[in-house]
Amino acid sequence: MPSRNITPAPPSSAASDWKVPLSQLSFTDDEERALVDTLRSGWWTYGPVSRRLEAQFAEYLGVRHALAVSSGTAALHLACAALGATAGDEIVTPSLTFVAAANVILHSGAEPRFADVVSLERPLLSAESIERALTARTRGICVMHYGGYPCEMDEIMDLARRRGLWVIEDAAHAPGGSWGGIRCGAWGDVGCFSFFGNKNLTCAEGGMVVTQREDLADRLRSLRSHGMTSLTWDRYRGHQFSYDVTVPGFNYRMDDLRAAILGAQLRSLDRLNRLRRERVGWYRDLLGGDSRWILPFEGGDEQSACHLFVVILDEEISRNQVMSRMMQRGIQTSIHYPPIHQFTFFRKVLSQSSDLKVTEEIGRRLLTLPLFPDLSREDVKVVCSALRESVRN
Ligand SMILES: Cc1ncc(COP(=O)(O)O)c(C=O)c1O
């Protein structure tokens, strides 16, 4: 049966006040059917649907192992734990990202060491910027494919192998993105995905941790479920009667209800990413060649999952004023991201005093515009003319 698009109007709560929200869910009755089938199956926690999703995700990504977890943060925490990050270690990571990776690095006992991004046009870490941040204590690297745009993973993996470091890819923005024909998340020792409600792929809250390495897959699987040697699902099927605990782990499991939604979302991912890419093209056509802003990642959309569309405003422009003027026109904007090293907590605990000039400049000047698969051409025009009017003094 062909999928009918049943993406509803936004709820009549706060979100509906926006004429153009920053992001909006996209789904068809495929998600609805999958969810109802699982509800009726009588098994809601981690079980057969989660296992199917893992196989589907592993195949999509071209990796040997994919483990469904409760969030992107859980995926990152498991990655740090499985790779053995511990007190005294440093992990090189961007400051221009969501705080999840830095938080879980600290929870593992290690310390984040922030590397600067390359430029305003390319707000990503590179092998060179990572190399500048390495110290004798560096054990690993955690890169992030900002906005869905891939880091230069061949060079970063070369550097890591030369220096004996492991690599985590925070691919929360990048399901479907790729570098050199290999999917984001499949390059590093471990790849981590988030399925939070504003992501390209979502089941409200959820995540995935992927790896090619057998040893890491075993450790990740065990740590995901309290270090237990069998799961409730295995015991229900009569495969095991009891369990042992071999390591102190967590409960970071996905459940089958959300796995059902995600399986349907994954079937739509390439189509939804194409729609996102098309909208990014509309923005580039309408906003390109204007000296009042920079549009990063020019020429890079084909390899990107196109999760975010951002502009870097001219230094003379007041971003707060632009954001409130856009808000008055019913257009939601955002900032991805306030740099992590400038947050109160991180200012207090970090020993680092390194130079993060580009990150800080982007942190001051960056503005995120609405982007989602159902965004109409008309709304893109509305956003662009609102931006033009809002930057005037
Ligand atoms: C880059 C990045 N990493 C990690 C996360 C954490 O994911 P989650 O919210 O699923 O824990 C997010 C999402 O919010 C993110 O944007």
The ligand as a Tripos MOL2 file, in Angstrom:
@<TRIPOS>MOLECULE
LIG
   16    16     1     0     0
SMALL
NO_CHARGES

@<TRIPOS>ATOM
      1 C1         25.4100   16.6160   18.1390 C.3       1 LIG1
      2 C2         24.5820   15.9170   19.1760 C.ar      1 LIG1
      3 N1         25.1470   14.9700   19.9320 N.ar      1 LIG1
      4 C3         24.4430   14.3030   20.8600 C.ar      1 LIG1
      5 C4         23.1190   14.5720   21.0960 C.ar      1 LIG1
      6 C5         22.4110   13.8660   22.1960 C.3       1 LIG1
      7 O1         21.3660   13.0880   21.7750 O.3       1 LIG1
      8 P1         20.0970   12.7960   22.7030 P.3       1 LIG1
      9 O2         19.3310   14.0540   22.8500 O.co2     1 LIG1
     10 O3         19.3550   11.7420   21.9290 O.co2     1 LIG1
     11 O4         20.6260   12.2650   23.9960 O.co2     1 LIG1
     12 C6         22.4900   15.5460   20.3170 C.ar      1 LIG1
     13 C7         21.0630   15.8520   20.4460 C.2       1 LIG1
     14 O5         20.3380   16.3630   20.9540 O.2       1 LIG1
     15 C8         23.2460   16.2520   19.3410 C.ar      1 LIG1
     16 O6         22.6910   17.2160   18.5960 O.3       1 LIG1
@<TRIPOS>BOND
     1     1     2 1
     2     2     3 ar
     3     2    15 ar
     4     3     4 ar
     5     4     5 ar
     6     5     6 1
     7     5    12 ar
     8     6     7 1
     9     7     8 1
    10     8     9 2
    11     8    10 1
    12     8    11 1
    13    12    13 1
    14    12    15 ar
    15    13    14 2
    16    15    16 1
@<TRIPOS>SUBSTRUCTURE
     1 LIG1         1 GROUP 0 **** ****
